[in-house]
């Protein structure tokens, strides 16, 4: 059995307080999620939904960064939503997905 870690990384700008992006289709275990605002004092909300609009993960009133280690099964494209940002600025998004084949 082999283990492959796929990474998804993007830099996005939350203009008007929010932004949503969609990943390519992914299958496996979501192992790591990082969402980092350019400024540590920026507060924002974050949600992650799957291809059937099922909400998988949500955090509200985050200051600066979400850094979560997970073991979440996924098998579709994911929608990442940053909302209620206190600044229009750059956010860095990182996901690590373990595919087992």
Secondary structure, 3 states (H helix, E strand, C coil): CCEEEEEEEEEEECHHHCEEEECCCEEEEEEEEEEEECCCCCEEEEEEECCCCCEEEEEEEEECEEEEEEEEEEEECCEEEEECCCCCCEEEEEEEEEEEC
